C-alpha cells in the first residue's frame, strides 16, 4: 500500500492544477485536490481521509512548488 501513496499524491496534485483557468485560488485548488485524492484513495482501497488530506495539501501548494502556475 505504501507504493500507491505517491501515485495518489501525484494524481491529486495534477488534478489540483486544472489548466482550464477556472480554478483561481489556493482554496479552490485545495478542494479539487482533496476530492481527487479521496477518490483516488478509494479506487485503490486506501484510506480516503488520508488521500483527501494529501490531495488538499498538494492542491494548495502546487503553485508554490512551481508545478502549476497561478492564473492571473
PyMOL Python script that loads the backbone (N, CA, C, O; Angstrom):
from pymol import cmd

cmd.read_pdbstr("""\
ATOM      1  N   UNK A   1       0.802  -1.186   0.000  1.00  0.00           N
ATOM      2  CA  UNK A   1       0.000   0.000   0.000  1.00  0.00           C
ATOM      3  C   UNK A   1       0.856   1.266   0.000  1.00  0.00           C
ATOM      4  O   UNK A   1       0.438   2.295  -0.530  1.00  0.00           O
ATOM      5  N   UNK A   2       2.042   1.198   0.586  1.00  0.00           N
ATOM      6  CA  UNK A   2       2.887   2.382   0.643  1.00  0.00           C
ATOM      7  C   UNK A   2       3.364   2.813  -0.734  1.00  0.00           C
ATOM      8  O   UNK A   2       3.659   3.990  -0.941  1.00  0.00           O
ATOM      9  N   UNK A   3       3.443   1.899  -1.661  1.00  0.00           N
ATOM     10  CA  UNK A   3       3.877   2.248  -3.012  1.00  0.00           C
ATOM     11  C   UNK A   3       2.797   3.054  -3.742  1.00  0.00           C
ATOM     12  O   UNK A   3       3.114   3.798  -4.670  1.00  0.00           O
ATOM     13  N   UNK A   4       1.543   2.922  -3.344  1.00  0.00           N
ATOM     14  CA  UNK A   4       0.454   3.633  -4.003  1.00  0.00           C
ATOM     15  C   UNK A   4       0.296   5.065  -3.513  1.00  0.00           C
ATOM     16  O   UNK A   4      -0.340   5.878  -4.184  1.00  0.00           O
ATOM     17  N   UNK A   5       0.864   5.387  -2.354  1.00  0.00           N
ATOM     18  CA  UNK A   5       0.733   6.725  -1.809  1.00  0.00           C
ATOM     19  C   UNK A   5       1.307   7.787  -2.744  1.00  0.00           C
ATOM     20  O   UNK A   5       0.650   8.809  -2.944  1.00  0.00           O
ATOM     21  N   UNK A   6       2.494   7.609  -3.329  1.00  0.00           N
ATOM     22  CA  UNK A   6       2.980   8.610  -4.287  1.00  0.00           C
ATOM     23  C   UNK A   6       2.085   8.737  -5.523  1.00  0.00           C
ATOM     24  O   UNK A   6       1.946   9.826  -6.082  1.00  0.00           O
ATOM     25  N   UNK A   7       1.490   7.645  -5.942  1.00  0.00           N
ATOM     26  CA  UNK A   7       0.586   7.685  -7.084  1.00  0.00           C
ATOM     27  C   UNK A   7      -0.648   8.520  -6.765  1.00  0.00           C
ATOM     28  O   UNK A   7      -1.071   9.342  -7.579  1.00  0.00           O
ATOM     29  N   UNK A   8      -1.217   8.317  -5.601  1.00  0.00           N
ATOM     30  CA  UNK A   8      -2.393   9.086  -5.185  1.00  0.00           C
ATOM     31  C   UNK A   8      -2.032  10.558  -5.046  1.00  0.00           C
ATOM     32  O   UNK A   8      -2.787  11.428  -5.479  1.00  0.00           O
ATOM     33  N   UNK A   9      -0.887  10.839  -4.445  1.00  0.00           N
ATOM     34  CA  UNK A   9      -0.474  12.229  -4.263  1.00  0.00           C
ATOM     35  C   UNK A   9      -0.229  12.921  -5.594  1.00  0.00           C
ATOM     36  O   UNK A   9      -0.623  14.075  -5.764  1.00  0.00           O
ATOM     37  N   UNK A  10       0.406  12.250  -6.535  1.00  0.00           N
ATOM     38  CA  UNK A  10       0.668  12.879  -7.826  1.00  0.00           C
ATOM     39  C   UNK A  10      -0.614  13.073  -8.628  1.00  0.00           C
ATOM     40  O   UNK A  10      -0.751  14.080  -9.322  1.00  0.00           O
ATOM     41  N   UNK A  11      -1.543  12.147  -8.552  1.00  0.00           N
ATOM     42  CA  UNK A  11      -2.821  12.316  -9.250  1.00  0.00           C
ATOM     43  C   UNK A  11      -3.585  13.508  -8.683  1.00  0.00           C
ATOM     44  O   UNK A  11      -4.163  14.293  -9.435  1.00  0.00           O
ATOM     45  N   UNK A  12      -3.589  13.642  -7.371  1.00  0.00           N
ATOM     46  CA  UNK A  12      -4.283  14.773  -6.754  1.00  0.00           C
ATOM     47  C   UNK A  12      -3.588  16.086  -7.072  1.00  0.00           C
ATOM     48  O   UNK A  12      -4.252  17.101  -7.284  1.00  0.00           O
ATOM     49  N   UNK A  13      -2.269  16.080  -7.106  1.00  0.00           N
ATOM     50  CA  UNK A  13      -1.517  17.290  -7.414  1.00  0.00           C
ATOM     51  C   UNK A  13      -1.801  17.759  -8.824  1.00  0.00           C
ATOM     52  O   UNK A  13      -2.042  18.945  -9.049  1.00  0.00           O
ATOM     53  N   UNK A  14      -1.777  16.848  -9.769  1.00  0.00           N
ATOM     54  CA  UNK A  14      -2.011  17.233 -11.154  1.00  0.00           C
ATOM     55  C   UNK A  14      -3.445  17.676 -11.402  1.00  0.00           C
ATOM     56  O   UNK A  14      -3.683  18.579 -12.204  1.00  0.00           O
ATOM     57  N   UNK A  15      -4.394  17.059 -10.731  1.00  0.00           N
ATOM     58  CA  UNK A  15      -5.778  17.487 -10.920  1.00  0.00           C
ATOM     59  C   UNK A  15      -6.044  18.816 -10.231  1.00  0.00           C
ATOM     60  O   UNK A  15      -6.904  19.580 -10.668  1.00  0.00           O
ATOM     61  N   UNK A  16      -5.322  19.096  -9.169  1.00  0.00           N
ATOM     62  CA  UNK A  16      -5.476  20.376  -8.476  1.00  0.00           C
ATOM     63  C   UNK A  16      -4.951  21.547  -9.282  1.00  0.00           C
ATOM     64  O   UNK A  16      -5.320  22.690  -9.013  1.00  0.00           O
ATOM     65  N   UNK A  17      -4.094  21.291 -10.268  1.00  0.00           N
ATOM     66  CA  UNK A  17      -3.550  22.368 -11.086  1.00  0.00           C
ATOM     67  C   UNK A  17      -4.583  22.912 -12.070  1.00  0.00           C
ATOM     68  O   UNK A  17      -4.629  24.120 -12.307  1.00  0.00           O
ATOM     69  N   UNK A  18      -5.394  22.060 -12.635  1.00  0.00           N
ATOM     70  CA  UNK A  18      -6.504  22.430 -13.519  1.00  0.00           C
ATOM     71  C   UNK A  18      -6.131  23.523 -14.513  1.00  0.00           C
ATOM     72  O   UNK A  18      -6.330  24.709 -14.251  1.00  0.00           O
ATOM     73  N   UNK A  19      -5.609  23.128 -15.614  1.00  0.00           N
ATOM     74  CA  UNK A  19      -5.140  24.067 -16.630  1.00  0.00           C
ATOM     75  C   UNK A  19      -6.258  24.852 -17.301  1.00  0.00           C
ATOM     76  O   UNK A  19      -5.968  25.718 -18.127  1.00  0.00           O
ATOM     77  N   UNK A  20      -7.512  24.590 -16.987  1.00  0.00           N
ATOM     78  CA  UNK A  20      -8.621  25.287 -17.612  1.00  0.00           C
ATOM     79  C   UNK A  20      -8.731  26.744 -17.227  1.00  0.00           C
ATOM     80  O   UNK A  20      -9.391  27.506 -17.933  1.00  0.00           O
ATOM     81  N   UNK A  21      -8.116  27.161 -16.145  1.00  0.00           N
ATOM     82  CA  UNK A  21      -8.150  28.552 -15.735  1.00  0.00           C
ATOM     83  C   UNK A  21      -9.370  28.927 -14.917  1.00  0.00           C
ATOM     84  O   UNK A  21      -9.539  30.101 -14.585  1.00  0.00           O
ATOM     85  N   UNK A  22     -10.217  27.986 -14.583  1.00  0.00           N
ATOM     86  CA  UNK A  22     -11.402  28.318 -13.799  1.00  0.00           C
ATOM     87  C   UNK A  22     -11.171  28.134 -12.309  1.00  0.00           C
ATOM     88  O   UNK A  22     -12.046  28.464 -11.509  1.00  0.00           O
ATOM     89  N   UNK A  23     -10.028  27.622 -11.922  1.00  0.00           N
ATOM     90  CA  UNK A  23      -9.683  27.482 -10.514  1.00  0.00           C
ATOM     91  C   UNK A  23      -8.616  28.527 -10.216  1.00  0.00           C
ATOM     92  O   UNK A  23      -7.470  28.397 -10.646  1.00  0.00           O
ATOM     93  N   UNK A  24      -9.002  29.562  -9.478  1.00  0.00           N
ATOM     94  CA  UNK A  24      -8.136  30.722  -9.324  1.00  0.00           C
ATOM     95  C   UNK A  24      -7.358  30.765  -8.013  1.00  0.00           C
ATOM     96  O   UNK A  24      -6.235  31.269  -7.985  1.00  0.00           O
ATOM     97  N   UNK A  25      -7.925  30.254  -6.942  1.00  0.00           N
ATOM     98  CA  UNK A  25      -7.285  30.447  -5.642  1.00  0.00           C
ATOM     99  C   UNK A  25      -6.724  29.146  -5.085  1.00  0.00           C
ATOM    100  O   UNK A  25      -7.031  28.056  -5.568  1.00  0.00           O
ATOM    101  N   UNK A  26      -5.896  29.292  -4.057  1.00  0.00           N
ATOM    102  CA  UNK A  26      -5.330  28.124  -3.390  1.00  0.00           C
ATOM    103  C   UNK A  26      -6.421  27.270  -2.753  1.00  0.00           C
ATOM    104  O   UNK A  26      -6.324  26.042  -2.739  1.00  0.00           O
ATOM    105  N   UNK A  27      -7.457  27.917  -2.226  1.00  0.00           N
ATOM    106  CA  UNK A  27      -8.545  27.171  -1.577  1.00  0.00           C
ATOM    107  C   UNK A  27      -9.278  26.303  -2.595  1.00  0.00           C
ATOM    108  O   UNK A  27      -9.592  25.145  -2.317  1.00  0.00           O
ATOM    109  N   UNK A  28      -9.549  26.858  -3.769  1.00  0.00           N
ATOM    110  CA  UNK A  28     -10.229  26.080  -4.805  1.00  0.00           C
ATOM    111  C   UNK A  28      -9.369  24.917  -5.273  1.00  0.00           C
ATOM    112  O   UNK A  28      -9.873  23.809  -5.460  1.00  0.00           O
ATOM    113  N   UNK A  29      -8.066  25.158  -5.466  1.00  0.00           N
ATOM    114  CA  UNK A  29      -7.164  24.070  -5.855  1.00  0.00           C
ATOM    115  C   UNK A  29      -7.082  23.016  -4.751  1.00  0.00           C
ATOM    116  O   UNK A  29      -6.989  21.822  -5.037  1.00  0.00           O
ATOM    117  N   UNK A  30      -7.116  23.454  -3.501  1.00  0.00           N
ATOM    118  CA  UNK A  30      -7.093  22.515  -2.389  1.00  0.00           C
ATOM    119  C   UNK A  30      -8.334  21.642  -2.346  1.00  0.00           C
ATOM    120  O   UNK A  30      -8.242  20.445  -2.072  1.00  0.00           O
ATOM    121  N   UNK A  31      -9.494  22.228  -2.613  1.00  0.00           N
ATOM    122  CA  UNK A  31     -10.738  21.452  -2.625  1.00  0.00           C
ATOM    123  C   UNK A  31     -10.755  20.437  -3.761  1.00  0.00           C
ATOM    124  O   UNK A  31     -11.178  19.296  -3.578  1.00  0.00           O
ATOM    125  N   UNK A  32     -10.296  20.856  -4.926  1.00  0.00           N
ATOM    126  CA  UNK A  32     -10.236  19.924  -6.059  1.00  0.00           C
ATOM    127  C   UNK A  32      -9.235  18.810  -5.770  1.00  0.00           C
ATOM    128  O   UNK A  32      -9.498  17.642  -6.057  1.00  0.00           O
ATOM    129  N   UNK A  33      -8.093  19.172  -5.203  1.00  0.00           N
ATOM    130  CA  UNK A  33      -7.087  18.168  -4.856  1.00  0.00           C
ATOM    131  C   UNK A  33      -7.585  17.201  -3.797  1.00  0.00           C
ATOM    132  O   UNK A  33      -7.302  16.004  -3.862  1.00  0.00           O
ATOM    133  N   UNK A  34      -8.338  17.719  -2.808  1.00  0.00           N
ATOM    134  CA  UNK A  34      -8.882  16.850  -1.762  1.00  0.00           C
ATOM    135  C   UNK A  34      -9.896  15.870  -2.337  1.00  0.00           C
ATOM    136  O   UNK A  34      -9.904  14.693  -1.978  1.00  0.00           O
ATOM    137  N   UNK A  35     -10.747  16.359  -3.226  1.00  0.00           N
ATOM    138  CA  UNK A  35     -11.736  15.471  -3.842  1.00  0.00           C
ATOM    139  C   UNK A  35     -11.061  14.403  -4.702  1.00  0.00           C
ATOM    140  O   UNK A  35     -11.443  13.233  -4.673  1.00  0.00           O
ATOM    141  N   UNK A  36     -10.063  14.820  -5.461  1.00  0.00           N
ATOM    142  CA  UNK A  36      -9.354  13.854  -6.302  1.00  0.00           C
ATOM    143  C   UNK A  36      -8.555  12.869  -5.462  1.00  0.00           C
ATOM    144  O   UNK A  36      -8.499  11.681  -5.781  1.00  0.00           O
ATOM    145  N   UNK A  37      -7.941  13.352  -4.398  1.00  0.00           N
ATOM    146  CA  UNK A  37      -7.186  12.468  -3.521  1.00  0.00           C
ATOM    147  C   UNK A  37      -8.064  11.452  -2.824  1.00  0.00           C
ATOM    148  O   UNK A  37      -7.686  10.290  -2.674  1.00  0.00           O
ATOM    149  N   UNK A  38      -9.246  11.893  -2.396  1.00  0.00           N
ATOM    150  CA  UNK A  38     -10.198  10.978  -1.761  1.00  0.00           C
ATOM    151  C   UNK A  38     -10.643   9.900  -2.744  1.00  0.00           C
ATOM    152  O   UNK A  38     -10.664   8.712  -2.419  1.00  0.00           O
ATOM    153  N   UNK A  39     -10.997  10.337  -3.950  1.00  0.00           N
ATOM    154  CA  UNK A  39     -11.447   9.389  -4.966  1.00  0.00           C
ATOM    155  C   UNK A  39     -10.362   8.410  -5.373  1.00  0.00           C
ATOM    156  O   UNK A  39     -10.622   7.218  -5.533  1.00  0.00           O
ATOM    157  N   UNK A  40      -9.137   8.915  -5.542  1.00  0.00           N
ATOM    158  CA  UNK A  40      -8.033   8.040  -5.929  1.00  0.00           C
ATOM    159  C   UNK A  40      -7.718   7.040  -4.830  1.00  0.00           C
ATOM    160  O   UNK A  40      -7.412   5.883  -5.116  1.00  0.00           O
ATOM    161  N   UNK A  41      -7.787   7.472  -3.574  1.00  0.00           N
ATOM    162  CA  UNK A  41      -7.512   6.546  -2.463  1.00  0.00           C
ATOM    163  C   UNK A  41      -8.584   5.467  -2.379  1.00  0.00           C
ATOM    164  O   UNK A  41      -8.273   4.307  -2.107  1.00  0.00           O
ATOM    165  N   UNK A  42      -9.825   5.828  -2.605  1.00  0.00           N
ATOM    166  CA  UNK A  42     -10.903   4.844  -2.554  1.00  0.00           C
ATOM    167  C   UNK A  42     -10.805   3.849  -3.706  1.00  0.00           C
ATOM    168  O   UNK A  42     -11.159   2.682  -3.542  1.00  0.00           O
ATOM    169  N   UNK A  43     -10.331   4.293  -4.864  1.00  0.00           N
ATOM    170  CA  UNK A  43     -10.189   3.396  -6.010  1.00  0.00           C
ATOM    171  C   UNK A  43      -9.168   2.303  -5.719  1.00  0.00           C
ATOM    172  O   UNK A  43      -9.348   1.156  -6.128  1.00  0.00           O
ATOM    173  N   UNK A  44      -8.099   2.657  -5.017  1.00  0.00           N
ATOM    174  CA  UNK A  44      -7.060   1.676  -4.706  1.00  0.00           C
ATOM    175  C   UNK A  44      -7.250   1.059  -3.327  1.00  0.00           C
ATOM    176  O   UNK A  44      -6.311   0.503  -2.756  1.00  0.00           O
ATOM    177  N   UNK A  45      -8.476   1.158  -2.785  1.00  0.00           N
ATOM    178  CA  UNK A  45      -8.831   0.603  -1.477  1.00  0.00           C
ATOM    179  C   UNK A  45      -7.956   1.146  -0.352  1.00  0.00           C
ATOM    180  O   UNK A  45      -7.591   0.413   0.568  1.00  0.00           O
ATOM    181  N   UNK A  46      -7.625   2.424  -0.429  1.00  0.00           N
ATOM    182  CA  UNK A  46      -6.825   3.072   0.601  1.00  0.00           C
ATOM    183  C   UNK A  46      -7.697   3.855   1.566  1.00  0.00           C
ATOM    184  O   UNK A  46      -8.925   3.782   1.514  1.00  0.00           O
ATOM    185  N   UNK A  47      -7.054   4.596   2.437  1.00  0.00           N
ATOM    186  CA  UNK A  47      -7.738   5.431   3.417  1.00  0.00           C
ATOM    187  C   UNK A  47      -8.167   6.732   2.735  1.00  0.00           C
ATOM    188  O   UNK A  47      -7.321   7.536   2.344  1.00  0.00           O
ATOM    189  N   UNK A  48      -9.466   6.939   2.592  1.00  0.00           N
ATOM    190  CA  UNK A  48      -9.985   8.113   1.909  1.00  0.00           C
ATOM    191  C   UNK A  48      -9.651   9.414   2.606  1.00  0.00           C
ATOM    192  O   UNK A  48      -9.406  10.428   1.951  1.00  0.00           O
ATOM    193  N   UNK A  49      -9.639   9.395   3.946  1.00  0.00           N
ATOM    194  CA  UNK A  49      -9.306  10.607   4.691  1.00  0.00           C
ATOM    195  C   UNK A  49      -7.863  11.024   4.443  1.00  0.00           C
ATOM    196  O   UNK A  49      -7.570  12.203   4.244  1.00  0.00           O
ATOM    197  N   UNK A  50      -6.979  10.054   4.459  1.00  0.00           N
ATOM    198  CA  UNK A  50      -5.566  10.349   4.211  1.00  0.00           C
ATOM    199  C   UNK A  50      -5.371  10.847   2.784  1.00  0.00           C
ATOM    200  O   UNK A  50      -4.592  11.772   2.554  1.00  0.00           O
ATOM    201  N   UNK A  51      -6.060  10.251   1.833  1.00  0.00           N
ATOM    202  CA  UNK A  51      -5.969  10.704   0.447  1.00  0.00           C
ATOM    203  C   UNK A  51      -6.478  12.122   0.271  1.00  0.00           C
ATOM    204  O   UNK A  51      -5.906  12.900  -0.493  1.00  0.00           O
ATOM    205  N   UNK A  52      -7.556  12.466   0.978  1.00  0.00           N
ATOM    206  CA  UNK A  52      -8.097  13.821   0.898  1.00  0.00           C
ATOM    207  C   UNK A  52      -7.135  14.834   1.503  1.00  0.00           C
ATOM    208  O   UNK A  52      -6.972  15.930   0.966  1.00  0.00           O
ATOM    209  N   UNK A  53      -6.504  14.484   2.601  1.00  0.00           N
ATOM    210  CA  UNK A  53      -5.551  15.402   3.226  1.00  0.00           C
ATOM    211  C   UNK A  53      -4.347  15.632   2.316  1.00  0.00           C
ATOM    212  O   UNK A  53      -3.929  16.770   2.104  1.00  0.00           O
ATOM    213  N   UNK A  54      -3.797  14.554   1.784  1.00  0.00           N
ATOM    214  CA  UNK A  54      -2.638  14.681   0.900  1.00  0.00           C
ATOM    215  C   UNK A  54      -3.009  15.443  -0.368  1.00  0.00           C
ATOM    216  O   UNK A  54      -2.254  16.301  -0.825  1.00  0.00           O
ATOM    217  N   UNK A  55      -4.171  15.129  -0.934  1.00  0.00           N
ATOM    218  CA  UNK A  55      -4.606  15.824  -2.144  1.00  0.00           C
ATOM    219  C   UNK A  55      -4.877  17.295  -1.910  1.00  0.00           C
ATOM    220  O   UNK A  55      -4.544  18.133  -2.748  1.00  0.00           O
ATOM    221  N   UNK A  56      -5.480  17.612  -0.775  1.00  0.00           N
ATOM    222  CA  UNK A  56      -5.745  19.011  -0.449  1.00  0.00           C
ATOM    223  C   UNK A  56      -4.463  19.803  -0.282  1.00  0.00           C
ATOM    224  O   UNK A  56      -4.339  20.914  -0.798  1.00  0.00           O
ATOM    225  N   UNK A  57      -3.513  19.234   0.438  1.00  0.00           N
ATOM    226  CA  UNK A  57      -2.228  19.918   0.612  1.00  0.00           C
ATOM    227  C   UNK A  57      -1.484  20.057  -0.709  1.00  0.00           C
ATOM    228  O   UNK A  57      -0.858  21.083  -0.974  1.00  0.00           O
ATOM    229  N   UNK A  58      -1.555  19.021  -1.532  1.00  0.00           N
ATOM    230  CA  UNK A  58      -0.898  19.092  -2.838  1.00  0.00           C
ATOM    231  C   UNK A  58      -1.535  20.167  -3.708  1.00  0.00           C
ATOM    232  O   UNK A  58      -0.830  20.889  -4.413  1.00  0.00           O
ATOM    233  N   UNK A  59      -2.847  20.283  -3.667  1.00  0.00           N
ATOM    234  CA  UNK A  59      -3.528  21.311  -4.448  1.00  0.00           C
ATOM    235  C   UNK A  59      -3.205  22.716  -3.979  1.00  0.00           C
ATOM    236  O   UNK A  59      -3.047  23.626  -4.793  1.00  0.00           O
ATOM    237  N   UNK A  60      -3.105  22.897  -2.674  1.00  0.00           N
ATOM    238  CA  UNK A  60      -2.817  24.225  -2.134  1.00  0.00           C
ATOM    239  C   UNK A  60      -1.401  24.667  -2.476  1.00  0.00           C
ATOM    240  O   UNK A  60      -1.181  25.819  -2.850  1.00  0.00           O
ATOM    241  N   UNK A  61      -0.444  23.759  -2.349  1.00  0.00           N
ATOM    242  CA  UNK A  61       0.949  24.143  -2.508  1.00  0.00           C
ATOM    243  C   UNK A  61       1.525  23.873  -3.888  1.00  0.00           C
ATOM    244  O   UNK A  61       2.731  24.027  -4.078  1.00  0.00           O
ATOM    245  N   UNK A  62       0.702  23.472  -4.867  1.00  0.00           N
ATOM    246  CA  UNK A  62       1.265  23.133  -6.180  1.00  0.00           C
ATOM    247  C   UNK A  62       1.851  24.350  -6.880  1.00  0.00           C
ATOM    248  O   UNK A  62       2.877  24.225  -7.548  1.00  0.00           O
ATOM    249  N   UNK A  63       1.241  25.518  -6.754  1.00  0.00           N
ATOM    250  CA  UNK A  63       1.811  26.696  -7.401  1.00  0.00           C
ATOM    251  C   UNK A  63       3.059  27.193  -6.678  1.00  0.00           C
ATOM    252  O   UNK A  63       3.965  27.734  -7.313  1.00  0.00           O
ATOM    253  N   UNK A  64       3.118  27.016  -5.362  1.00  0.00           N
ATOM    254  CA  UNK A  64       4.315  27.403  -4.608  1.00  0.00           C
ATOM    255  C   UNK A  64       5.501  26.515  -4.955  1.00  0.00           C
ATOM    256  O   UNK A  64       6.647  26.962  -4.913  1.00  0.00           O
ATOM    257  N   UNK A  65       5.229  25.265  -5.295  1.00  0.00           N
ATOM    258  CA  UNK A  65       6.290  24.339  -5.665  1.00  0.00           C
ATOM    259  C   UNK A  65       6.705  24.491  -7.134  1.00  0.00           C
ATOM    260  O   UNK A  65       7.670  23.866  -7.572  1.00  0.00           O
ATOM    261  N   UNK A  66       5.985  25.312  -7.889  1.00  0.00           N
ATOM    262  CA  UNK A  66       6.325  25.534  -9.285  1.00  0.00           C
ATOM    263  C   UNK A  66       5.745  24.490 -10.230  1.00  0.00           C
ATOM    264  O   UNK A  66       6.119  24.441 -11.401  1.00  0.00           O
ATOM    265  N   UNK A  67       4.838  23.657  -9.736  1.00  0.00           N
ATOM    266  CA  UNK A  67       4.235  22.632 -10.590  1.00  0.00           C
ATOM    267  C   UNK A  67       3.158  23.246 -11.469  1.00  0.00           C
ATOM    268  O   UNK A  67       3.081  22.939 -12.659  1.00  0.00           O
ATOM    269  N   UNK A  68       2.339  24.097 -10.906  1.00  0.00           N
ATOM    270  CA  UNK A  68       1.324  24.784 -11.701  1.00  0.00           C
ATOM    271  C   UNK A  68       1.500  26.288 -11.519  1.00  0.00           C
ATOM    272  O   UNK A  68       1.975  26.746 -10.480  1.00  0.00           O
ATOM    273  N   UNK A  69       1.123  27.027 -12.511  1.00  0.00           N
ATOM    274  CA  UNK A  69       1.289  28.468 -12.441  1.00  0.00           C
ATOM    275  C   UNK A  69      -0.009  29.106 -11.966  1.00  0.00           C
ATOM    276  O   UNK A  69      -1.095  28.557 -12.147  1.00  0.00           O
ATOM    277  N   UNK A  70       0.127  30.251 -11.369  1.00  0.00           N
ATOM    278  CA  UNK A  70      -1.052  30.967 -10.875  1.00  0.00           C
ATOM    279  C   UNK A  70      -1.791  31.605 -12.050  1.00  0.00           C
ATOM    280  O   UNK A  70      -1.176  32.149 -12.967  1.00  0.00           O
ATOM    281  N   UNK A  71      -3.120  31.527 -12.005  1.00  0.00           N
ATOM    282  CA  UNK A  71      -3.941  32.186 -13.022  1.00  0.00           C
ATOM    283  C   UNK A  71      -4.055  33.647 -12.645  1.00  0.00           C
ATOM    284  O   UNK A  71      -4.320  33.976 -11.489  1.00  0.00           O
ATOM    285  N   UNK A  72      -3.861  34.506 -13.594  1.00  0.00           N
ATOM    286  CA  UNK A  72      -3.946  35.943 -13.306  1.00  0.00           C
ATOM    287  C   UNK A  72      -4.938  36.588 -14.221  1.00  0.00           C
ATOM    288  O   UNK A  72      -5.157  37.797 -14.140  1.00  0.00           O
TER     289      UNK A  72
END
""", "prot")
cmd.dss("prot")
cmd.show_as("cartoon", "prot")
cmd.util.cbc("prot")
cmd.orient("prot")
